[in-house]
Amino acid sequence: MKQPLHYSGLSKLNHWITALLVTAMLVLGFAAGGAPDDATESYLMSLHIGLGFFVFLVVIWRVAYRLYEGFKANTAATAPERWLAWAVHRLLLLALVSQVITGPLYLFTEGEGVDVFGWFTVYIPLQSLAVIHEPAELVHVVSGLYVIPGLIVLHFLGAARHYLSNQSDATEL
């Protein structure tokens, strides 16, 4: 597949919607982890889980569309920068897919469902796979606490470096 020179308007919209949703999910997750009491933690987690349903849909759409459209031609100045940009973009998308799969998975393996703000509940009975509950939770928590924030920082630094080095016009992502 030929690499596009610029991202389409739809790709840019997908990027920023995903960025806002992932930021909200990270804030809710961190806030729940630092909640002063069980009631506050439970409330924040219910928001995190409800919003997570929509994040699942957006992330799956975003990744599928990115794979369909392709990644922009890499214009980083040096070979190590090109490799790092290649790796960070793909790892970030992989980490997001991992999050939206492991979050519901560790609920389903406990016999729980994804309650979407009390409107409806998505439930897949996977208690027979209880053996993967702990690994799914570990992947979800470690990725949310460390991997995704780290990749976002690298992505932001790369974007800032790219923008400031005049390798891009102000309208590119």
N, CA and C atoms as an extended XYZ file, in Angstrom:
519
Properties=species:S:1:pos:R:3:atomname:S:1:resname:S:1:resid:I:1 pbc="F F F"
N         0.849       -1.183        0.000 N   MET     1
C         0.000        0.000        0.000 CA  MET     1
C         0.891        1.240        0.000 C   MET     1
N         0.552        2.194       -0.843 N   LYS     2
C         1.303        3.443       -0.914 CA  LYS     2
C         0.997        4.296        0.312 C   LYS     2
N         2.040        4.889        0.887 N   GLN     3
C         1.840        5.716        2.078 CA  GLN     3
C         1.341        7.100        1.671 C   GLN     3
N         0.264        7.583        2.318 N   PRO     4
C        -0.223        8.932        1.996 CA  PRO     4
C         0.760        9.985        2.496 C   PRO     4
N         0.772       11.148        1.837 N   LEU     5
C         1.650       12.244        2.269 CA  LEU     5
C         1.042       13.016        3.426 C   LEU     5
N        -0.285       13.027        3.492 N   HIS     6
C        -0.988       13.736        4.559 CA  HIS     6
C        -2.122       12.846        5.061 C   HIS     6
N        -2.497       13.053        6.311 N   TYR     7
C        -3.657       12.344        6.838 CA  TYR     7
C        -4.916       13.035        6.361 C   TYR     7
N        -5.953       12.257        6.110 N   SER     8
C        -7.232       12.811        5.661 CA  SER     8
C        -7.906       13.555        6.819 C   SER     8
N        -8.916       14.328        6.462 N   GLY     9
C        -9.693       15.028        7.480 CA  GLY     9
C       -10.346       14.060        8.452 C   GLY     9
N       -10.837       12.934        7.944 N   LEU    10
C       -11.456       11.932        8.804 CA  LEU    10
C       -10.430       11.334        9.758 C   LEU    10
N        -9.213       11.105        9.280 N   SER    11
C        -8.162       10.584       10.166 CA  SER    11
C        -7.835       11.578       11.271 C   SER    11
N        -7.786       12.847       10.932 N   LYS    12
C        -7.502       13.873       11.940 CA  LYS    12
C        -8.628       13.934       12.973 C   LYS    12
N        -9.866       13.852       12.504 N   LEU    13
C       -11.009       13.841       13.418 CA  LEU    13
C       -10.950       12.604       14.318 C   LEU    13
N       -10.680       11.432       13.731 N   ASN    14
C       -10.526       10.203       14.513 CA  ASN    14
C        -9.439       10.372       15.580 C   ASN    14
N        -8.319       10.967       15.196 N   HIS    15
C        -7.201       11.156       16.112 CA  HIS    15
C        -7.627       11.976       17.323 C   HIS    15
N        -8.270       13.110       17.080 N   TRP    16
C        -8.586       14.015       18.184 CA  TRP    16
C        -9.746       13.512       19.038 C   TRP    16
N       -10.711       12.845       18.439 N   ILE    17
C       -11.775       12.245       19.245 CA  ILE    17
C       -11.182       11.167       20.143 C   ILE    17
N       -10.332       10.324       19.570 N   THR    18
C        -9.677        9.277       20.365 CA  THR    18
C        -8.817        9.896       21.456 C   THR    18
N        -8.064       10.933       21.130 N   ALA    19
C        -7.204       11.589       22.119 CA  ALA    19
C        -8.022       12.115       23.296 C   ALA    19
N        -9.158       12.735       23.011 N   LEU    20
C       -10.008       13.259       24.087 CA  LEU    20
C       -10.597       12.129       24.932 C   LEU    20
N       -11.076       11.083       24.271 N   LEU    21
C       -11.661        9.962       25.010 CA  LEU    21
C       -10.617        9.227       25.854 C   LEU    21
N        -9.448        9.011       25.289 N   VAL    22
C        -8.386        8.324       26.045 CA  VAL    22
C        -7.950        9.183       27.235 C   VAL    22
N        -7.867       10.481       27.042 N   THR    23
C        -7.527       11.368       28.158 CA  THR    23
C        -8.577       11.262       29.260 C   THR    23
N        -9.848       11.283       28.874 N   ALA    24
C       -10.922       11.152       29.871 CA  ALA    24
C       -10.826        9.814       30.594 C   ALA    24
N       -10.560        8.740       29.854 N   MET    25
C       -10.445        7.415       30.483 CA  MET    25
C        -9.263        7.356       31.442 C   MET    25
N        -8.138        7.942       31.054 N   LEU    26
C        -6.972        7.961       31.943 CA  LEU    26
C        -7.265        8.767       33.203 C   LEU    26
N        -7.893        9.920       33.046 N   VAL    27
C        -8.223       10.752       34.209 CA  VAL    27
C        -9.168       10.004       35.142 C   VAL    27
N       -10.199        9.373       34.583 N   LEU    28
C       -11.132        8.622       35.424 CA  LEU    28
C       -10.442        7.443       36.115 C   LEU    28
N        -9.586        6.743       35.391 N   GLY    29
C        -8.866        5.616       35.977 CA  GLY    29
C        -7.939        6.043       37.093 C   GLY    29
N        -7.157        7.095       36.851 N   PHE    30
C        -6.249        7.598       37.891 CA  PHE    30
C        -7.035        8.135       39.087 C   PHE    30
N        -8.126        8.858       38.813 N   ALA    31
C        -8.939        9.411       39.901 CA  ALA    31
C        -9.546        8.295       40.745 C   ALA    31
N       -10.027        7.238       40.096 N   ALA    32
C       -10.598        6.106       40.846 CA  ALA    32
C        -9.529        5.447       41.699 C   ALA    32
N        -8.327        5.325       41.157 N   GLY    33
C        -7.231        4.718       41.912 CA  GLY    33
C        -6.849        5.522       43.146 C   GLY    33
N        -7.057        6.831       43.089 N   GLY    34
C        -6.726        7.695       44.216 CA  GLY    34
C        -7.925        8.192       44.983 C   GLY    34
N        -9.067        7.546       44.782 N   ALA    35
C       -10.307        7.987       45.431 CA  ALA    35
C       -10.196        7.878       46.949 C   ALA    35
N       -10.779        8.843       47.666 N   PRO    36
C       -10.670        8.850       49.127 CA  PRO    36
C       -11.524        7.792       49.832 C   PRO    36
N       -12.536        7.265       49.122 N   ASP    37
C       -13.392        6.255       49.760 CA  ASP    37
C       -13.973        5.332       48.691 C   ASP    37
N       -14.581        4.247       49.138 N   ASP    38
C       -15.113        3.235       48.229 CA  ASP    38
C       -16.256        3.760       47.368 C   ASP    38
N       -17.093        4.615       47.924 N   ALA    39
C       -18.231        5.142       47.167 CA  ALA    39
C       -17.746        5.994       45.993 C   ALA    39
N       -16.756        6.834       46.235 N   THR    40
C       -16.199        7.677       45.179 CA  THR    40
C       -15.512        6.821       44.123 C   THR    40
N       -14.749        5.830       44.578 N   GLU    41
C       -14.075        4.933       43.635 CA  GLU    41
C       -15.103        4.197       42.770 C   GLU    41
N       -16.161        3.714       43.382 N   SER    42
C       -17.193        2.988       42.655 CA  SER    42
C       -17.866        3.891       41.617 C   SER    42
N       -18.163        5.120       42.000 N   TYR    43
C       -18.790        6.066       41.081 CA  TYR    43
C       -17.864        6.360       39.898 C   TYR    43
N       -16.590        6.648       40.182 N   LEU    44
C       -15.635        6.945       39.113 CA  LEU    44
C       -15.442        5.743       38.193 C   LEU    44
N       -15.405        4.541       38.774 N   MET    45
C       -15.252        3.347       37.951 CA  MET    45
C       -16.495        3.103       37.096 C   MET    45
N       -17.673        3.441       37.604 N   SER    46
C       -18.880        3.279       36.785 CA  SER    46
C       -18.835        4.229       35.584 C   SER    46
N       -18.315        5.434       35.784 N   LEU    47
C       -18.139        6.366       34.663 CA  LEU    47
C       -17.092        5.834       33.685 C   LEU    47
N       -15.985        5.325       34.213 N   HIS    48
C       -14.893        4.772       33.409 CA  HIS    48
C       -15.410        3.611       32.554 C   HIS    48
N       -16.190        2.730       33.154 N   ILE    49
C       -16.709        1.558       32.448 CA  ILE    49
C       -17.755        1.971       31.418 C   ILE    49
N       -18.667        2.861       31.790 N   GLY    50
C       -19.699        3.316       30.854 CA  GLY    50
C       -19.093        4.015       29.647 C   GLY    50
N       -18.161        4.919       29.889 N   LEU    51
C       -17.489        5.616       28.792 CA  LEU    51
C       -16.646        4.634       27.987 C   LEU    51
N       -16.102        3.630       28.663 N   GLY    52
C       -15.282        2.625       27.994 CA  GLY    52
C       -16.006        1.908       26.871 C   GLY    52
N       -17.321        1.720       27.002 N   PHE    53
C       -18.096        1.102       25.927 CA  PHE    53
C       -17.944        1.905       24.638 C   PHE    53
N       -18.079        3.226       24.735 N   PHE    54
C       -17.972        4.083       23.552 CA  PHE    54
C       -16.527        4.187       23.076 C   PHE    54
N       -15.588        4.179       24.013 N   VAL    55
C       -14.175        4.200       23.647 CA  VAL    55
C       -13.840        2.932       22.858 C   VAL    55
N       -14.394        1.796       23.267 N   PHE    56
C       -14.196        0.552       22.530 CA  PHE    56
C       -14.578        0.745       21.062 C   PHE    56
N       -15.762        1.281       20.823 N   LEU    57
C       -16.237        1.474       19.449 CA  LEU    57
C       -15.329        2.423       18.670 C   LEU    57
N       -14.940        3.524       19.293 N   VAL    58
C       -14.103        4.516       18.619 CA  VAL    58
C       -12.710        3.954       18.332 C   VAL    58
N       -12.118        3.279       19.298 N   VAL    59
C       -10.761        2.742       19.108 CA  VAL    59
C       -10.752        1.676       18.018 C   VAL    59
N       -11.714        0.776       18.033 N   ILE    60
C       -11.763       -0.258       16.991 CA  ILE    60
C       -11.940        0.391       15.618 C   ILE    60
N       -12.820        1.369       15.526 N   TRP    61
C       -13.008        2.101       14.267 CA  TRP    61
C       -11.713        2.801       13.860 C   TRP    61
N       -11.082        3.500       14.812 N   ARG    62
C        -9.872        4.259       14.494 CA  ARG    62
C        -8.759        3.353       13.984 C   ARG    62
N        -8.528        2.252       14.662 N   VAL    63
C        -7.451        1.344       14.265 CA  VAL    63
C        -7.767        0.703       12.908 C   VAL    63
N        -9.002        0.280       12.717 N   ALA    64
C        -9.383       -0.319       11.428 CA  ALA    64
C        -9.209        0.691       10.294 C   ALA    64
N        -9.634        1.931       10.530 N   TYR    65
C        -9.501        2.960        9.500 CA  TYR    65
C        -8.038        3.289        9.235 C   TYR    65
N        -7.235        3.326       10.293 N   ARG    66
C        -5.802        3.597       10.114 CA  ARG    66
C        -5.151        2.490        9.286 C   ARG    66
N        -5.490        1.241        9.575 N   LEU    67
C        -4.938        0.126        8.806 CA  LEU    67
C        -5.404        0.182        7.353 C   LEU    67
N        -6.658        0.577        7.141 N   TYR    68
C        -7.183        0.710        5.787 CA  TYR    68
C        -6.497        1.852        5.033 C   TYR    68
N        -6.395        3.018        5.678 N   GLU    69
C        -5.855        4.197        5.012 CA  GLU    69
C        -4.337        4.170        4.933 C   GLU    69
N        -3.690        3.523        5.880 N   GLY    70
C        -2.232        3.497        5.918 CA  GLY    70
C        -1.688        4.610        6.798 C   GLY    70
N        -0.408        4.504        7.069 N   PHE    71
C         0.279        5.512        7.866 CA  PHE    71
C         0.937        6.511        6.925 C   PHE    71
N         0.985        7.757        7.357 N   LYS    72
C         1.595        8.824        6.570 CA  LYS    72
C         3.064        8.496        6.325 C   LYS    72
N         3.565        8.888        5.175 N   ALA    73
C         4.981        8.699        4.875 CA  ALA    73
C         5.806        9.355        5.978 C   ALA    73
N         6.787        8.634        6.475 N   ASN    74
C         7.599        9.109        7.590 CA  ASN    74
C         8.641       10.101        7.089 C   ASN    74
N         8.594       11.325        7.624 N   THR    75
C         9.520       12.370        7.189 CA  THR    75
C        10.503       12.761        8.282 C   THR    75
N        10.679       11.890        9.278 N   ALA    76
C        11.629       12.189       10.349 CA  ALA    76
C        13.028       12.318        9.749 C   ALA    76
N        13.831       13.164       10.369 N   ALA    77
C        15.129       13.525        9.811 CA  ALA    77
C        16.135       12.373        9.804 C   ALA    77
N        16.193       11.608       10.846 N   THR    78
C        17.213       10.578       10.956 CA  THR    78
C        16.581        9.191       11.016 C   THR    78
N        17.370        8.178       10.726 N   ALA    79
C        16.870        6.800       10.774 CA  ALA    79
C        16.346        6.435       12.168 C   ALA    79
N        17.054        6.773       13.265 N   PRO    80
C        16.491        6.452       14.590 CA  PRO    80
C        15.168        7.161       14.866 C   PRO    80
N        15.027        8.397       14.411 N   GLU    81
C        13.766        9.108       14.593 CA  GLU    81
C        12.652        8.450       13.788 C   GLU    81
N        12.962        8.036       12.569 N   ARG    82
C        11.955        7.355       11.745 CA  ARG    82
C        11.524        6.056       12.410 C   ARG    82
N        12.476        5.290       12.924 N   TRP    83
C        12.150        4.033       13.589 CA  TRP    83
C        11.306        4.295       14.834 C   TRP    83
N        11.701        5.294       15.658 N   LEU    84
C        10.952        5.595       16.880 CA  LEU    84
C         9.529        6.043       16.551 C   LEU    84
N         9.372        6.895       15.538 N   ALA    85
C         8.031        7.342       15.139 CA  ALA    85
C         7.198        6.148       14.675 C   ALA    85
N         7.789        5.267       13.870 N   TRP    86
C         7.103        4.066       13.393 CA  TRP    86
C         6.640        3.216       14.577 C   TRP    86
N         7.559        2.988       15.520 N   ALA    87
C         7.258        2.129       16.669 CA  ALA    87
C         6.217        2.752       17.591 C   ALA    87
N         6.349        4.028       17.908 N   VAL    88
C         5.422        4.673       18.844 CA  VAL    88
C         4.005        4.682       18.291 C   VAL    88
N         3.845        5.004       17.019 N   HIS    89
C         2.493        5.020       16.434 CA  HIS    89
C         1.836        3.645       16.535 C   HIS    89
N         2.558        2.633       16.169 N   ARG    90
C         1.983        1.284       16.176 CA  ARG    90
C         1.773        0.750       17.590 C   ARG    90
N         2.728        1.009       18.474 N   LEU    91
C         2.579        0.558       19.856 CA  LEU    91
C         1.413        1.251       20.549 C   LEU    91
N         1.215        2.521       20.260 N   LEU    92
C         0.098        3.247       20.863 CA  LEU    92
C        -1.233        2.661       20.399 C   LEU    92
N        -1.361        2.385       19.124 N   LEU    93
C        -2.594        1.772       18.626 CA  LEU    93
C        -2.784        0.371       19.205 C   LEU    93
N        -1.709       -0.403       19.291 N   LEU    94
C        -1.781       -1.741       19.872 CA  LEU    94
C        -2.177       -1.676       21.349 C   LEU    94
N        -1.605       -0.726       22.084 N   ALA    95
C        -1.931       -0.574       23.505 CA  ALA    95
C        -3.397       -0.179       23.692 C   ALA    95
N        -3.910        0.677       22.818 N   LEU    96
C        -5.319        1.078       22.919 CA  LEU    96
C        -6.245       -0.102       22.633 C   LEU    96
N        -5.909       -0.901       21.635 N   VAL    97
C        -6.723       -2.094       21.354 CA  VAL    97
C        -6.656       -3.041       22.549 C   VAL    97
N        -5.476       -3.190       23.105 N   SER    98
C        -5.320       -4.048       24.287 CA  SER    98
C        -6.205       -3.557       25.433 C   SER    98
N        -6.251       -2.263       25.652 N   GLN    99
C        -7.068       -1.698       26.727 CA  GLN    99
C        -8.551       -1.985       26.539 C   GLN    99
N        -9.033       -1.756       25.308 N   VAL   100
C       -10.477       -1.906       25.098 CA  VAL   100
C       -10.897       -3.377       25.053 C   VAL   100
N        -9.941       -4.280       24.964 N   ILE   101
C       -10.256       -5.714       25.052 CA  ILE   101
C       -10.115       -6.212       26.486 C   ILE   101
N        -9.020       -5.839       27.164 N   THR   102
C        -8.791       -6.359       28.517 CA  THR   102
C        -9.736       -5.762       29.547 C   THR   102
N       -10.203       -4.526       29.348 N   GLY   103
C       -11.148       -3.927       30.301 CA  GLY   103
C       -12.420       -4.755       30.415 C   GLY   103
N       -13.150       -4.930       29.305 N   PRO   104
C       -14.359       -5.759       29.376 CA  PRO   104
C       -14.045       -7.223       29.720 C   PRO   104
N       -12.918       -7.726       29.231 N   LEU   105
C       -12.578       -9.127       29.470 CA  LEU   105
C       -12.449       -9.419       30.951 C   LEU   105
N       -11.822       -8.510       31.679 N   TYR   106
C       -11.677       -8.830       33.099 CA  TYR   106
C       -12.975       -8.619       33.865 C   TYR   106
N       -13.948       -7.920       33.303 N   LEU   107
C       -15.296       -7.891       33.893 CA  LEU   107
C       -16.055       -9.168       33.547 C   LEU   107
N       -16.018       -9.543       32.267 N   PHE   108
C       -16.760      -10.723       31.815 CA  PHE   108
C       -16.280      -12.004       32.495 C   PHE   108
N       -14.976      -12.105       32.760 N   THR   109
C       -14.450      -13.329       33.384 CA  THR   109
C       -14.813      -13.423       34.864 C   THR   109
N       -15.365      -12.350       35.430 N   GLU   110
C       -15.868      -12.380       36.806 CA  GLU   110
C       -17.386      -12.483       36.854 C   GLU   110
N       -18.006      -12.627       35.699 N   GLY   111
C       -19.462      -12.719       35.654 CA  GLY   111
C       -20.145      -11.368       35.676 C   GLY   111
N       -19.397      -10.307       35.458 N   GLU   112
C       -19.955       -8.948       35.433 CA  GLU   112
C       -20.136       -8.493       33.995 C   GLU   112
N       -20.913       -7.442       33.820 N   GLY   113
C       -21.124       -6.866       32.502 CA  GLY   113
C       -20.625       -5.437       32.441 C   GLY   113
N       -20.630       -4.898       31.255 N   VAL   114
C       -20.262       -3.500       31.033 CA  VAL   114
C       -21.557       -2.689       31.112 C   VAL   114
N       -21.763       -2.034       32.241 N   ASP   115
C       -22.956       -1.213       32.461 CA  ASP   115
C       -22.708        0.157       31.846 C   ASP   115
N       -23.492        0.488       30.833 N   VAL   116
C       -23.303        1.746       30.103 CA  VAL   116
C       -24.254        2.793       30.672 C   VAL   116
N       -23.814        3.429       31.748 N   PHE   117
C       -24.529        4.520       32.410 CA  PHE   117
C       -25.953        4.156       32.820 C   PHE   117
N       -26.214        2.883       33.077 N   GLY   118
C       -27.536        2.440       33.471 CA  GLY   118
C       -28.513        2.321       32.308 C   GLY   118
N       -28.077        2.648       31.091 N   TRP   119
C       -28.939        2.564       29.914 CA  TRP   119
C       -29.120        1.113       29.481 C   TRP   119
N       -28.018        0.376       29.458 N   PHE   120
C       -28.033       -1.033       29.086 CA  PHE   120
C       -26.723       -1.650       29.573 C   PHE   120
N       -26.684       -2.971       29.591 N   THR   121
C       -25.480       -3.679       30.024 CA  THR   121
C       -25.091       -4.681       28.954 C   THR   121
N       -23.814       -4.656       28.611 N   VAL   122
C       -23.267       -5.645       27.681 CA  VAL   122
C       -22.666       -6.744       28.541 C   VAL   122
N       -23.120       -7.962       28.297 N   TYR   123
C       -22.679       -9.086       29.118 CA  TYR   123
C       -22.329      -10.270       28.228 C   TYR   123
N       -21.132      -10.773       28.386 N   ILE   124
C       -20.716      -11.994       27.706 CA  ILE   124
C       -20.264      -12.959       28.802 C   ILE   124
N       -20.949      -14.065       28.973 N   PRO   125
C       -20.618      -14.990       30.064 CA  PRO   125
C       -19.304      -15.732       29.804 C   PRO   125
N       -18.245      -15.264       30.428 N   LEU   126
C       -16.928      -15.875       30.242 CA  LEU   126
C       -16.325      -16.346       31.564 C   LEU   126
N       -17.173      -16.683       32.536 N   GLN   127
C       -16.666      -17.151       33.827 CA  GLN   127
C       -15.805      -18.403       33.657 C   GLN   127
N       -16.060      -19.193       32.627 N   SER   128
C       -15.262      -20.404       32.401 CA  SER   128
C       -13.816      -20.055       32.045 C   SER   128
N       -13.562      -18.787       31.698 N   LEU   129
C       -12.204      -18.330       31.400 CA  LEU   129
C       -11.626      -17.531       32.566 C   LEU   129
N       -12.099      -17.837       33.768 N   ALA   130
C       -11.657      -17.098       34.956 CA  ALA   130
C       -10.139      -17.107       35.117 C   ALA   130
N        -9.468      -18.109       34.554 N   VAL   131
C        -8.017      -18.197       34.663 CA  VAL   131
C        -7.320      -17.001       33.993 C   VAL   131
N        -7.993      -16.347       33.046 N   ILE   132
C        -7.365      -15.180       32.403 CA  ILE   132
C        -7.791      -13.855       33.031 C   ILE   132
N        -8.604      -13.921       34.086 N   HIS   133
C        -9.046      -12.694       34.753 CA  HIS   133
C        -7.859      -11.878       35.268 C   HIS   133
N        -7.010      -12.501       36.056 N   GLU   134
C        -5.872      -11.769       36.640 CA  GLU   134
C        -4.911      -11.256       35.576 C   GLU   134
N        -4.514      -12.060       34.576 N   PRO   135
C        -3.643      -11.509       33.526 CA  PRO   135
C        -4.287      -10.345       32.765 C   PRO   135
N        -5.595      -10.445       32.490 N   ALA   136
C        -6.275       -9.352       31.786 CA  ALA   136
C        -6.263       -8.082       32.630 C   ALA   136
N        -6.521       -8.249       33.921 N   GLU   137
C        -6.501       -7.086       34.815 CA  GLU   137
C        -5.106       -6.486       34.889 C   GLU   137
N        -4.092       -7.330       34.991 N   LEU   138
C        -2.707       -6.855       35.063 CA  LEU   138
C        -2.334       -6.069       33.803 C   LEU   138
N        -2.656       -6.628       32.646 N   VAL   139
C        -2.352       -5.935       31.386 CA  VAL   139
C        -3.091       -4.605       31.334 C   VAL   139
N        -4.359       -4.601       31.706 N   HIS   140
C        -5.170       -3.381       31.648 CA  HIS   140
C        -4.618       -2.290       32.573 C   HIS   140
N        -4.289       -2.670       33.798 N   VAL   141
C        -3.820       -1.689       34.782 CA  VAL   141
C        -2.417       -1.194       34.440 C   VAL   141
N        -1.501       -2.088       34.131 N   VAL   142
C        -0.120       -1.683       33.827 CA  VAL   142
C        -0.078       -0.827       32.562 C   VAL   142
N        -0.845       -1.236       31.569 N   SER   143
C        -0.886       -0.453       30.339 CA  SER   143
C        -1.478        0.936       30.581 C   SER   143
N        -2.546        0.999       31.378 N   GLY   144
C        -3.179        2.287       31.666 CA  GLY   144
C        -2.347        3.195       32.555 C   GLY   144
N        -1.604        2.593       33.475 N   LEU   145
C        -0.786        3.400       34.392 CA  LEU   145
C         0.542        3.838       33.794 C   LEU   145
N         1.145        2.970       32.990 N   TYR   146
C         2.523        3.230       32.550 CA  TYR   146
C         2.705        3.259       31.038 C   TYR   146
N         2.244        2.239       30.351 N   VAL   147
C         2.545        2.100       28.929 CA  VAL   147
C         1.910        3.210       28.104 C   VAL   147
N         0.598        3.382       28.212 N   ILE   148
C        -0.080        4.395       27.397 CA  ILE   148
C         0.376        5.810       27.760 C   ILE   148
N         0.454        6.180       29.047 N   PRO   149
C         0.980        7.520       29.335 CA  PRO   149
C         2.403        7.733       28.784 C   PRO   149
N         3.246        6.724       28.884 N   GLY   150
C         4.603        6.847       28.352 CA  GLY   150
C         4.607        7.027       26.844 C   GLY   150
N         3.794        6.244       26.149 N   LEU   151
C         3.708        6.370       24.696 CA  LEU   151
C         3.106        7.714       24.283 C   LEU   151
N         2.143        8.203       25.052 N   ILE   152
C         1.563        9.521       24.749 CA  ILE   152
C         2.623       10.611       24.898 C   ILE   152
N         3.436       10.525       25.937 N   VAL   153
C         4.517       11.508       26.114 CA  VAL   153
C         5.472       11.455       24.925 C   VAL   153
N         5.890       10.255       24.517 N   LEU   154
C         6.776       10.125       23.353 CA  LEU   154
C         6.111       10.663       22.092 C   LEU   154
N         4.836       10.362       21.912 N   HIS   155
C         4.086       10.848       20.751 CA  HIS   155
C         4.023       12.378       20.752 C   HIS   155
N         3.741       12.954       21.905 N   PHE   156
C         3.666       14.414       22.019 CA  PHE   156
C         5.028       15.049       21.745 C   PHE   156
N         6.080       14.484       22.321 N   LEU   157
C         7.423       15.030       22.100 CA  LEU   157
C         7.825       14.938       20.627 C   LEU   157
N         7.494       13.818       19.992 N   GLY   158
C         7.786       13.673       18.567 CA  GLY   158
C         7.011       14.669       17.726 C   GLY   158
N         5.742       14.870       18.065 N   ALA   159
C         4.928       15.836       17.327 CA  ALA   159
C         5.469       17.255       17.516 C   ALA   159
N         5.856       17.577       18.754 N   ALA   160
C         6.420       18.909       19.017 CA  ALA   160
C         7.729       19.098       18.267 C   ALA   160
N         8.586       18.089       18.289 N   ARG   161
C         9.861       18.173       17.579 CA  ARG   161
C         9.618       18.318       16.080 C   ARG   161
N         8.695       17.543       15.560 N   HIS   162
C         8.350       17.583       14.139 CA  HIS   162
C         7.832       18.970       13.753 C   HIS   162
N         6.949       19.504       14.556 N   TYR   163
C         6.377       20.817       14.282 CA  TYR   163
C         7.429       21.921       14.389 C   TYR   163
N         8.218       21.882       15.449 N   LEU   164
C         9.208       22.932       15.693 CA  LEU   164
C        10.383       22.890       14.722 C   LEU   164
N        10.626       21.744       14.113 N   SER   165
C        11.745       21.652       13.180 CA  SER   165
C        11.319       22.014       11.763 C   SER   165
N        10.111       22.521       11.615 N   ASN   166
C         9.584       22.951       10.319 CA  ASN   166
C         9.498       21.813        9.300 C   ASN   166
N         9.362       20.576        9.769 N   GLN   167
C         9.180       19.456        8.850 CA  GLN   167
C         7.717       19.316        8.491 C   GLN   167
N         6.891       20.115        9.091 N   SER   168
C         5.457       19.975        8.888 CA  SER   168
C         4.833       21.351        8.884 C   SER   168
N         3.716       21.479        8.148 N   ASP   169
C         2.999       22.733        8.271 CA  ASP   169
C         2.082       22.646        9.482 C   ASP   169
N         1.518       23.746        9.887 N   ALA   170
C         0.756       23.817       11.145 CA  ALA   170
C        -0.543       23.007       11.095 C   ALA   170
N        -0.977       22.560        9.928 N   THR   171
C        -2.246       21.851        9.857 CA  THR   171
C        -2.100       20.347        9.962 C   THR   171
N        -0.886       19.822        9.973 N   GLU   172
C        -0.703       18.375       10.033 CA  GLU   172
C        -0.723       17.855       11.445 C   GLU   172
N        -1.060       16.571       11.583 N   LEU   173
C        -1.031       15.881       12.875 CA  LEU   173
C         0.125       14.939       12.891 C   LEU   173
